[in-house]
Amino acid sequence: MLKDRAIQNHIVGRAGEFLTAYHLELLGVSPRIVGGEDFDIVAIQGNRLFRIQVKTRDKTEKIRNTYSFLLQKNNKHLSKNNADIFALVCLPVEKILFYTPEIIQKARTLRLQPEDFFKMTIEESWKNCLGRILNGLE
């Protein structure tokens, strides 16, 4: 059973990476899935390169009815040393929220309500995140 769960987690994670890359392409960004140690996608927009860590959920927690994103990889807390942008993917509704490391580093786990994924479009989330980075707010 544990092996089945590990396989399922891998499939869910890959689906999130592909969905993120697809939406970045639609936004005119050039993404490449690299599956690196600290980040999953390298994306180029204009003359800037961004390392993106993708975290994906396919179901809510039963008790809280939230999507719970563990902000770790290989038992290490994620930070700006790992990636420039964090993409939190909600597979059931095919939505993505992009965050800068300064938002991520404040929590070990980020819990989002299902409705949080509808407060802005994927494009708005991407532009908001890029704005924070380019204006030095991250």
N, C-alpha and C positions, 0 to 999 in steps of 0.2 A: 504494500500500500504506500509506503514512504517513497518508493521508486516512482510509482504512478504520480504522486503529488509533485515530485521533482520534475518529472517530464511535463506535467500540466503547467507548472510555474514557468518552465522554459518556453513552452508554446505561447503562453499568455504574454510573457516578456517580449518575445520576438514579434508577436502581433502588434504590440504597442510601438515597437521600433519602426515597423513597416508603416503603420498608420501615421506616425509622426513624420517620417520621411515623405510620405505621400502628401500630407498637408503642407509641408515646407515647400515641396515642388510647386504646389498650386499657388503659393505665395511668392514665387520667383526666387526662392532660395535654392542653392545647390547642396543637397544633403548626400552624405555617404555613410552607410551603416558600417561601422568598423568593429563594434563589439569589443572595445578595448577594456583594459583593466579598470579605468576610472570613468570612462564615458562610452556611450554607445553609438553616437552619431557625430560626425564632423560636418559642419554646415558652413557654406561660404555665401555671404551676402555682400555685394559690392566688393570691397577690398578687405573685408574682415572675415576672419575664421572664428567659428564658435564651436566649443566642445559641449555636446549635449548629453546629459545623463537622463535616460528614460526610465520612469517608474510606472508600472501598469497594474491596474486592478480590473478584475472581471466580475466582482461581486462585492456587496456591502458586508460589513460586520453584522452579524445577526442581532446583537444586543443594541447597538447604537444606531444602526441604519446609516452608517457612514462608510465612505471609502477610506481605508487606512493605508497610508503610504509610509513604509518603513524607510527612513532616510539613511540607510546604511548599505554598504556593499562589502562583502567579505568581512563582516563584523566591524567595519570601520565607519565612523560617522562621515557623511558626505559634506564637502565644503567647496569653496572656490578653488581649492587646490586640485579638486577632482574634475570640475566642469565649470563652464561659464554660465550655462543655462540648464535648468531642470525642467523636463517635460513630464507632467503628471497626466496619465492617460486613463480615461474611464471607457473601457471597451463596450459596455452595454449600450451606451449612447454615442459612441465614437467621437468623444470630445477630448480636447487637450487643453490644459492650463500650463503656461510657461512661467517659471519663477526664476529669479536671480538667486545666487547663493546666499545673499544676506537674509532673505526670507527663510530659506531652507535651514540655515545653520542655527536658527533659534529653536528648532524642535528636533526631537529624535524620531518622532512619528507625526505626520501631518494627517489630520482627519478632515475630510471634506464631505459636506452634505451633497446628496445627489443634485440639488438645485444650484449648488455653487458652480457647476459646469455649464450653466445656462445664463450666468450673469453677464458674460461677454462672449463674443465669437472667438474662434481660434485665431483669426487674424488680429482682432483687437488685443488678445492676450499676448501674441507674438510681438506686436508693435509696442505695447506697454512695456514688456520685458526688455526689448531692444532699447527703448527710450531710456530706461533706468541705467542700462549699461553704458550707452553712448554719452549720457549726461553725467556719468560718474556717480550715480546714486547707489550702486551695488556694493 
